[in-house]
Amino acid sequence: MEGPPGYYLTSIKDLPEDCLNFIFQRLECNSDRESFGLTCHRWLHIQNINRLFLQFQCSFTHLNLSSLSQTSPTISSFHLNRLLTRFQQLESLSLSGCTELPDSGLTPLQYYGSRLQKIFLDCCFRITDEGLSLIAIGCPSLAVISLYRCNITDVGLQNLAESCSGLKDVNLSYCVLISDHGLRALSQKCSQLRAVSVSFCKGVSGVGFRGCCSPTLAYLEAESCKLEPEGITAIVNGGGLEYLNVSNLRWCIAGDGLAAIGGAGLGTKLRVLNLRMCRSVSSESVAAIAKGCPCLQDWNLSICHEVKIPGWKAVGENCNNLEIIHLNRCRNLCDRGLQALRDGCRRLRIMYITGYYKVSVPAMEMFKWSRSDVQIKEEEITTVPNWPFR
């Protein structure tokens, strides 16, 4: 049947690409988005260019070590090349959990990684400086990289920092070959650093941040590092820290280097501080932190055995914004220390406490009666959930 003059029959095949893009972007249901490309090759192309994130079945963007029990497929440069050729608008790529991925598997990133802003390589045990160099060459727009348990050294980190100066979040946890030299290169070249994790990097003392700690650095994880007093001073020197984890600082000289956290007005933005298992931190250091970090909201002092009455008094008198405190297994927390916390810390909402051997039952009952607004939890929390890489 013919229409009036000037009227032409059209079909959905005649729609321009920007119209199909508009339709695809308005699909809210994931199943609809996944089935969109089954219509025809043209619609598949629309689906492909709209994919911004790619994660392999074996990978885990948020660390979950149980995923390692799964069989890890062999990912080669051939596989990655085909996928990057198909999805050329990717902004985020997760290869985490691909434990057998070799450096050569990252070769296609030299040609198709220019738009990538995030890459996750957690537990890619075979990735070394060579693979990191391929990323540095092909991904100049990179802002986030997670290299948890990768076998990289300061050389690879330096190459990455020189090519990807826009890096903001860098996870180097368990990269045991990294030292302060690599951190210095990262700090000097990447002026927009926001979050860094060097937990369990035994070669890190913190001095790599000396003289070049960016004021944009807000989150730092340095659990179980051999931090020195000078290193702690260097870490807080930027003045922008909001989250700091230096737990299990068993090697710190007398623990007193921690007083620098509250010194010279450098800790005024700090909201979350984890000193768990800093067994030698003194009451003097705790007092300095309490006075110098007025915005503290969450403070973990579990297993800080050397904090005594003067330290607890300083916390009660100065931590007016503290909402959560962790007091698990503190050997020198006694009735007078608990009273100081009870009489101060007016915004306290939650207190985690177990193993309080020197606190009497009447003192604990008095706390509960006087501070019914505080929820007492007899459990121990070791991590803070809002860390960027969790």
N, C-alpha and C positions, 0 to 999 in steps of 0.2 A: 504494500500500500504506500503510495507516494503522498508526501505532504505538500503543503502550499509552496509556491515559488520562493526560493531563498532558504527553504528549510532543509536541513541535512540531518540524517540519522547519525547519531554518535553512540559510542559505547564507552565503558570504563577504560578501555584500552587507549582511548584518545586523551585521557586526562594527562596533563603535564606532570613531570616528576615532583614539582613543589606541592601540587595538590595531593599526590599520594603520600608525600612526606607529612603533610598536615594531617591527613587521615590517620596515619600510623601513630603519630605523636599524641593523638587524642584517645588512643586505646588505653584503657586503664587496667584491664585484666591481663595478667601475664600469659595466660593460655591463648588469648586472642593475639597477642604480640608474637608468640611462638608459631602460631598457625598461619599468620599473615603471609609468610613466604611460601606457603604450600600452594597458593593460588596459581602462580605462574613465575617464570624466570624474572620478569620485570619486578614483580612484587617481592621476590626473594632478594633482589638487588637493593630495594628500598629498605628491607629488613636489615640487610648486612651493613649498610652505611649508617644505620641508626644505632648499631650496637656499640656502646661505649666501654663496656666492661666484659672481660673474658676471664673465666676461672675454670681450670681443669677439674675433672671429677675427683681426682685424688687430692686436690689442694685444699688448704684451709687458710683463709685470709686472717681469721682470728685464731691464734695458736690453740691447738687441741692435739696434744701429743698422741692421743689414742688413734688419730688418723694415720699414724705411721705404721700401725699394724695392718693396714690395708695394702694390697698388692699395688706397687707403684708402677704405672705403665712407663715404657721406655719412650721418652720424648726426644726426638731428634730435630735437627735443623730443618729437615724435610717437612715434618709435621707442623712446626711453628711457622715455616715459610708459607705453607698452604693456608693456614689460619689467618696470618697477618695480611696475606694477599687478599683474602676474602673480606676481612674486617679491617678496613684501612682507616677508620675513624676512632680506633680504640684510644681511650684515655687512661684506662686502668687494666693491668694484666697481672693475674696471680698464677704463679707457677709453684707456689708453696707446696711442699710435700712430694715434689718430683725428685726424689732422693737420688736418682740415677742420671739426672739431667747433666750433660757435660758442658763445658765452656762453649764448644762448637755449636751446641743447640741454640745459643743466643745470637748466632751470626745474622739471622734475618732482621734483627733489631737495627742493624746498620742501615737498612733500606726502608723499613716500615715503622720505625719507632719514634719518628719526629713529633707525633702528637701525644705520645705517652706522657702522662703526668704522675702516674703511680705504678710501681712494680713491686711485687712481693715474691721473695725467693726464700722464704723460711724453710730451713731444713733441706735445702738443695746442697747437699754435702760436697758435691763435686765441682761446685762453682768456685773459681779462684780469681786471682787478679786478672787473668786473661779474659774471663767472662765479664768481669766488671769493666774492663777497657772497652769491650764491645758495646756495653750499655752506655758508657760515657760518650762514645763516638756517635751512636745512633739516637740517643734520647736527650737532646739538649734542653727540653722543656720539663724535665723530671723535677717534681716537687717532693715526692714521697718515695722512699725506698726502704724495704725491710730485708735485712741480710742475716737474720737470726741463724746462727750456727753455720754460716758459710766460711770457707777456708780462705779468707782474704787477708792481705797484709796492709801495712801503711802505704806501700807503693800503689796498690789498687785504689785505696781510699783517696790518695792524693790525685790520681788521674781523674777519678770521679768528681772530686771537688772542683778541679780546674775546668772541666767541661760542663758541669751542671751547677752553676753558681746560684741557681734559683732554688736549690734544695731547702726544704722547710722541716720535714720529719725524716729522721734517719735512725733505724733500729740496727744496732751492732751487737746486740746481746749474744754472748757466748762466741764472739769472734775473737778467739783467744790469741791470735797473732797480731792484733791491733795494739798499738801503744800510744803514748802521748804525742809522738811525732805525727801520726796520722790524724789525731784529733786537732792538732794545731793547724794542719793544712785545711781541714774541714772548717774550722772556725774562722780562719783568715779569708778563705775564698767564698764562703757561703754566708753572706751578711744577713740573710733572712731566716736563719735557723730558728725553728719554733720548738721542736721536740727532738731530743737525742736520748738513746738508750745505749749504755756501755756496760750493763750489768754482767757480772762474771767475766769481765775482761781483766785478767790478772796483771796485764802490763800497763794498766792505766792508773796513774797517781793523781790525775786532775790538773797537773801543771800545763798540760797541752792547751788549756783554756786561758792561760796567763797572758794578759795584755790584749786578748782578742775575743773575749766572750761577748757575743752579740747581745744588745739590750732586748732583742726580740725573743731570746731564748726563754721560754716559759715553763717547759717540762724537761726534767732531767732524771733519768733512772741510772743509778750507779750502785746497785746492790752488789755486795761481796767484791768490791774493788779495793785495791790497796791504796786508798786515798791518803795523801799526806796533808798536814795542816796548810801548806802553801797551795796545794791543789784545791782544797775546800774554799780557800779565799778566792782563788781564780774562778771557780765555778759560780760563785755568787756575785762576782765583780760586775757583771752586766746589769744587775739591779732589776731584771724583769722576771725573775723566777716566781712562778705561782705553785708549782708542784716539784718537790724534791724528795727522791728516795735514795738514801745512803745507808740502808739497813745492812746489818751484818758487817759493820765496819770494824772487824776484829783487829785489824793491823794498824789502825790509826794511833799515832804516838800519844799515849795517855788519854786519848779521846778528846783532849781539849781543843783540837783544831776545829771542832764543831761550833765553838763560840763565835767563829767568824760569820756564821749564818745570820746572826742577829746584829753584827757589827756595822758601823759606819753607815747606817741607814739603807743597807743593801737588801734587806729582807722585808721591806715594807709591803710588798705585793704577795708574799708567800701565803698561800691558803692551805696547802696540804704538805705535811712533813712526816716522813717515815724514818724513824730512828730505831726501828725494831732490831733487837739483838746487838745494839751498840753498847756492849756490856760495861765499857769503861767510861762512858760519857758522865761527866761530873755534874754536881748541882750547880756549879758556877757556869758551866756551859749552857745548861738548861735555863738558868736565870737570864743569861745574856740573850738567848733566843726568845724567851718569853717577853722580854722588854723591847727587843728590836724587831719583832714580827707581829705587829698589832692586828693583822688581818687573818691570823691563823684560825682555821675552822676545823681542821682534822689533823690530830697529832698522835702518832703512834710511838709510845714510849715503852712498849712491851719488852721485857727482859733487859731493861736498863737498870742494872743492879746497883750502880753507884749513885743514883739520884736519891737524895735524902731530904729531910724536912725543909731546909732552905730552898731546895729546888722546887718542891711541891708548893711552897708558899709563893714563890715567884710566879708559878703558873696560875695559881688562884688569883693573885693580885693584878696580873698584867694581861692575861688572855681573856679579854672581855668579849671577844667574838668567837671563842672556841665552842664548837657544837658537838664534836666527837672526840673522845680521848680513849686511847688503848693503854691499859695498865696491867696486862697479863704478866704474871710471874715476876713482878718487880719485888725483889727481896727486901728492899728498904722502904717500901711503902707501909707506913704504920698509921695508927689512929690519928695522930696529929697531922700527918700528911694528907690523909683523907678529909680531915676537917677543913684544912686549908682549901682544898678543891670544893668542898661543900659550901663554904662561906663565900667563895669567889666564883669565877666562871659562870656568870649569870645566864648565859645563853646556852649552856650545856644541855644537849638533848639525849645523847647516848654515851654510855660508859661501858666499854668492854673490859671485863675484869675476871681473871681466874688465878688460882694459886696465890692468894693474898694472905700469906702465913702470919704476918705481923699485924694484921688488921683484926681486931676483936669483933665478935658477933654484935655486941651492943653498938660499937662504932658504925658498923655497916647498917644496922637497923635504924640508927639515928640519921644516917645519910638518906636512906630511903624515905624516912618520915619527913625530913626537912626539905628534901628535893624530890617530891613526887613527880615533878616535871621531867625528871631524868630517867630514861629507860636503861636499866642495868641488864647487860647481856653477858652471861657466863659462857662466852665462846671467844675464839681467837681468830682475828682476820689478818691475813698476811699481805694481801694486795688491795689496791684501790681500783675500783672498776672503771673510772673515767680516764685512765691513761690511754693516749691516742692509739697505741698498737694492740690494745686488748679488745 
